[in-house]
Amino acid sequence: MLDASLVQFPKDTRRFQQFIDGRWTAGASSAEIVRQSPAHGRDVTAILVGTALDVEAAVRAARIAFDDGRWSGLPSSARCKLLRRVADLIRRDAEDLAMLETLEVGKPITQSRGEVAGAADIWDYAAGMAQALHGDSHNNLGDGLFGMVLREPIGVVGIITPWNYPFFILAERLPFILASGCTAVIKPSEMTSATTLRIAELAAEAGVPAGVINVVTGTGPVVGQAIVDHPLVDMVSFTGSTNIGRSTMVNSARHIKKVSLELGGKNPQVVFADANLQAAADGLVYGMVANAGQTCVSGSRFIVHRDVAAELQKLLLAKIARITVGDTLDPAVKMGSIISPVQHAKVLGYIERAKSDGAELLCGGGANTELLLSVLPTLFAETRPEMQINREEVFGPVASLLTFETAEEAIALANDTEYGLSAGIWSTNLQNTLQAVRRIKAGRVWVNTFMAGGPEMPIGGFRQSGIGRESGIYGVEEYTEIKSVHIDMGARSPWLV
């Protein structure tokens, strides 16, 4: 285990209450969940175990805040200013937020700092989207009829977020939801709740009215289920596994409740023979080990033209050998820990299964003794499409190599999955690139880069990777209802005379 005296831990475990109706509250239960840093094995935060009663209080607060117009009735310019204030406060408290993220998730501090800075930028962008939201008018219905299409906020939104990017993923949703005029009840992962509670606190400091943002901490089967089942929650945004997303969709159907789902992925990276192999190797390794591979859009299937497979393999191994793993509070470290002992064992299990299935182990293949709950970056070759390592989402720093000879074969391999979240294409040939962009089934496609972009671009998946879109103007429209209005401007022609 890492010597904890070498890192700057807070002196005491940081304790949080629920944040409901604009204030901290003890909630209905005094039970706590204490979170240990996965990289250091020390207690860092403690949250309350929320109950259905806490969800009831949070939903009622959000419902009242929406219905009385304290948020939905504000001019968009006022919502814009308040959201920008939140962005400023995120930047003010960036180091504290990054530290909480690193301690709870186990990711390197430099990564957390980048995510917090990026989240502040997203809040700034979403603020402007409050003023960009608009409807349509139809002046072509004849002299006696005028038509309007209005976009109205859908109401109370339940947001259920995962443990891998708790602050950044929330930033890809919450400010856009608020920009539309909706109110929110948020359930973060019980393992990584601190930064979500802090954003609720910062929003209150910025002047966002009480009841607009509510956070109930606790477990999915209790808190998450209560949010999904509540009849006063108009829509649910869920980010997480495909299995839980499927049950969220089924349960939401009881109330004909709209859902937005960003789920799992088994994402291909296609490398054509004409690619810049140095750039491709760097992008492939980044997509493989960023956040220790615990990223839904992580590139875990390397689909490489047979003519360049040997050369790319050498470049990949050289890159992987240079990855620094260690104390996540060291700015030089590139890769941190797996989130929990359960997930750590799961990743190691996938590695052992790949070995037993006959895949060739090129590097890694086990736990990393330099850091608690860490896995060595692991790359397999000589894999077959039907192997478990190519079918299921590992959620660790593990990737497999597949080869192809024709563009048709590459696209078939890329689409040989039930998922469709993201894909990477590496090529300098315009025809290869555009054909692959058009034909690969994925919600996000990167060309000669990976996991890049900005808040202007929509995110979401095809097939088993989810439904709906977040971010950009699409992420505001997602949380609105469309209303058609027909205005008769002339004397009515009687139906009965």
Buried (B, 14 or more C-beta within 10 A) or exposed (E): EBEEEEBEBBEEBBEBBBBBBBEBBEBBBEEBBEBBBBBBEBBBBBBBBBBBEBBBBBBBBBBBBBBEEBBBEBEBEEBBBBBBBBBBBBBEBBEBBBBBBBBBBBBBBBBBBEBBBBBBBBBBBBBBBBEEBEBEEEEEEEEEBBBBEBBBBBBBBBBBBBBBBBBBBBBBBBBBBBBBBBBBBBBBBBBBBBBBBBBBBBBBEBEBBBBBBBBBBBBBEBBBBBBBBBEBBBBBBBBBBBEBBEBBBEBBEEBEBBBBBBBBBBBBBBBBBBBBBEBBBBBBBBBBBBBBBBBBBBBBBBBBBEEBBEEBBEBBBEBBEEBEBBBBBBEEBBBBBBBBEEBBEBBBEBBEBBBEBEBEBBEBBEBBEEBBBBBBBBBBBBBEBEBBBBBBBBBBBBBBBBBBEEBEBBBBBBBBBEBBBBBBBBBEBEEBBEBBBEBBBBBBBBBBBBBEEEBEEBBBBBBBBBBBBBBBBBBBBBBBBEEEEEEEEEEEEEEEE
